[in-house]
Amino acid sequence: MIGVFDSGLGGLSVLAALVEALPRADFAYYADTAHVPYGNKSEAQIQCRVLAIGDHLAAQGCELLVVACNTATAAAVQALRAAHPEFPVVGVEPGIKPAAQDSRSGRIAVLATEATASSQRLQRLIQDHAGQVEVFVEPCPGWATHVEMLQLDDPALARDVRARVEPLLDRGVDRIVLGCTHYSFLAPLLRDVVGARAQLIDVAAAVARQTQRLAGGLAHGSGRLQLHASAHPERLRAALPRLHLGHLVPRIA
């Protein structure tokens, strides 16, 4: 079984890509809804939660873990790998490299939680992969919470998206990296603002490909899905149709 986890609903965008790439694999998804969001928490707090969730999923029989959360990857993926050297751990990092390689204007932006925006891991990604490109990092407080609350049509959210993204476009940004898995569910709002002026960069498919390479025999299961949450687990299943992921419901064991 492959374990996938996030602070809440955001990682479901990665889970959907994983299921598409590995349709016969068995998955366990864990949403840390008792502690969402991670974006405003300290690195120590995030590491504590990530290690606890990793232990839980390992105890459930998972033999490969996908950290479907940019903030958790930035703060704790190395600690998780050290704690569980017996199986592969795949992290999710903002798509700085493809954005920088594809940019024609030489200017890209990263939309991220506060914790990811200030992380050393993000700064290293920028240094390693965007040396010849100007990078604008835009913290987006509250966006993940709107997704958690399924408030995707909130006019206040739409106004905030426009207020944060339009200045980036005016600076000549032509690639916008979604630096939080929750933001995949805001793509319609973002496209309304971006139009043809820039492309959105989402790494869910790349994460799925990496997981596929590492899955081995785990790719051949029964196609089942387990849902776990640290609070209000019933909301996880109910959220799937609201997030246009109703096709996952029949897989739930």
QUIRA-V965519 format. One record per helix or strand. SS is the DSSP state (hx for helix, st for strand). FROM is the first residue (numbers start at 0). LEN is the number of residues. If there is no record, write none. Layout:
ss:SS from:FROM len:LEN
ss:SS from:FROM len:LEN
This chain:
ss:st from:1 len:5
ss:hx from:11 len:10
ss:st from:26 len:5
ss:hx from:42 len:17
ss:st from:63 len:4
ss:hx from:69 len:14
ss:st from:87 len:3
ss:hx from:95 len:7
ss:st from:106 len:6
ss:hx from:113 len:4
ss:hx from:119 len:10
ss:st from:133 len:6
ss:hx from:142 len:6
ss:hx from:154 len:16
ss:st from:174 len:4
ss:hx from:180 len:14
ss:st from:198 len:3
ss:hx from:203 len:16
ss:st from:224 len:5
ss:hx from:233 len:9
ss:hx from:245 len:6
ss:st from:251 len:1
